[in-house]
């Protein structure tokens, strides 16, 4: 069964950093493309970063240069390193495939200004 378990969120001051983790089960991430999404209060869920099976990464303009997506194939885990955080990064962060089905619980990131 395909499952995503996100962790690593928290409360951080603007300018700070966090690293999110996404433990994936049910598929092998090195053969699949995985993305991080986020949903802020009152807003639609948006795609933040993706990593393709070949290792290519693509970022939303709003996070380019600040966020880095990576993966550990041995752990079947995808990461999102977030630096220079801004208040507008406050959201619940989720991971999923590029054709998302069932969502995990997500992890809350709150950036105080």
ROTINU-48074 format. One record per residue: residue in three letters; x, y, z of N, C-alpha, C in turn. Coordinates in steps of 0.2 Angstrom, whole numbers, plus 5000, padded with zeros to 4 digits. Layout:
residues N
AlaXYZXYZXYZ;...
***
This chain:
residues 113
Unk500449945000500050005000500450065000;Unk500350114995500750174995500550215001;Unk501150245004501050285010501650335011;Unk501450395013501950445014501850465021;Unk502450475025502450495031502950555032;Unk502650615033503050675033503250695040;Unk503850725041504050745048504550795047;Unk504750825053505250875053505050955053;Unk504350965053504151025053504251055060;Unk504051125061504051155067504051225067;Unk504151265072504151335072504851365072;Unk504951405067505651435066505551515065;Unk506051545067506051615065506251635058;Unk505951685055506151705048506951705047;Unk507151675042507851675041508151605043;Unk507751565047508051505049507951445044;Unk508051385046508051325042507751275045;Unk507451225041507151165043507351115038;Unk507351045040507450995035506850945036;Unk506450945031505850895031506050825028;Unk505750775031505850705029505150675026;Unk505250635021504650595019504850525018;Unk504550485023504750415022504150385018;Unk504350355012503950325007503950245008;Unk503350215007503250145007502750135002;Unk502850074999502350054993502650064986;Unk503150104985503550114979504250124981;Unk504650114976505350124976505550194973;Unk505750244977505850314975506350324970;Unk506850274969507350294964507050274957;Unk506450244957506150224950505550274949;Unk505350314954504850364953504950434955;Unk504550474952504650544954504250564960;Unk504550604964504150624971504250694971;Unk503650724974503650804975503450814982;Unk503650874984503450904990502950964988;Unk502350964992501851004991501751044997;Unk501351104997501151135003500551165002;Unk500151175008499551205008499451255014;Unk499451325012499351375017498651385019;Unk498451405025497751415027497451465022;Unk496851435019496451475015496651465007;Unk497151435006497451424999497451354997;Unk497551354990497551284987498251254988;Unk498251194988498951154988499351174982;Unk499951184983500451194978501051154978;Unk501251144972501851104971502451144972;Unk502951124977503551164979504151144975;Unk504251074975504851044973504750974970;Unk505050954965505050884963505750854961;Unk505750794962506350754960506150694956;Unk506450694950506250644945506650584946;Unk506450524943506850464945507550474942;Unk507750514937508350524935508750564940;Unk508450594944508850644949508750714947;Unk508450734942508350804940507850834945;Unk507950894947507550934952507250994949;Unk506651014951506351074948505951104954;Unk506051174954505751204960505251264958;Unk504751274962504351334961504751394962;Unk504551444958504951514958505051534965;Unk504451524969504451554976504951524981;Unk505251474979505751434984506351424980;Unk506451444974507051424970507651464974;Unk508251424975508751454978508751454986;Unk508251434988508151424996508051354998;Unk507651314994507451244996507851204991;Unk507951144994508351094990507951024992;Unk507750994986507450924987508050874986;Unk508050814990508550764989508250704991;Unk508550644990508250584992508850534994;Unk508650484998509150435000508750374998;Unk509050344993508750284990508750224995;Unk509250214999509350165003508850165009;Unk508650225011508050235016507450245013;Unk507350245006506750265003506450325006;Unk506850375007506550435010506750495006;Unk506350545005506450605002506450665007;Unk506950715005507050765010506850835007;Unk506750885011506650955008507050995013;Unk507651025011508051065015507751135014;Unk507551175019507251235018507651285022;Unk507951335018508451385021508051455020;Unk508351505023508051575023507351575023;Unk507051545027506351535028505951605029;Unk505451615026505051675026504351655029;Unk503951715031503351695034502851665029;Unk502951685023502451655018502651585016;Unk503151555019503251485019502851445024;Unk502451475028502051445033501551405030;Unk501451345031501051295028501051225031;Unk500651185029500751115030501051085024;Unk501551045025501951015019501850945018;Unk501750925012501550855011502050825005;Unk502150765005502450734999502050684996;Unk502150674989501750624986502050614979;Unk501750574975501950574968501750634964;Unk501950634957501650694953500950684951;Unk500650624952499950604951499750584958;Unk499650634962499450614969498850584970;Unk498850534975498250494977498050514984;Unk498150464988497950474995498550514998;Unk498350565002498850605006499050585013;Unk499650595015499850585022499550645026;Unk499850645032499550695037499950755036;Unk500450755033500850815032501250835038;Unk501650895038502050915043501950995043;Unk501751025049501651095049502351135050;Unk502351185046502951225046502651295047;Unk502951325053502651395054503351445055;Unk503351495051503851545051503651605054;Unk503951625060503751685063504151745061;Unk503851805060504251855057504451905063;
***
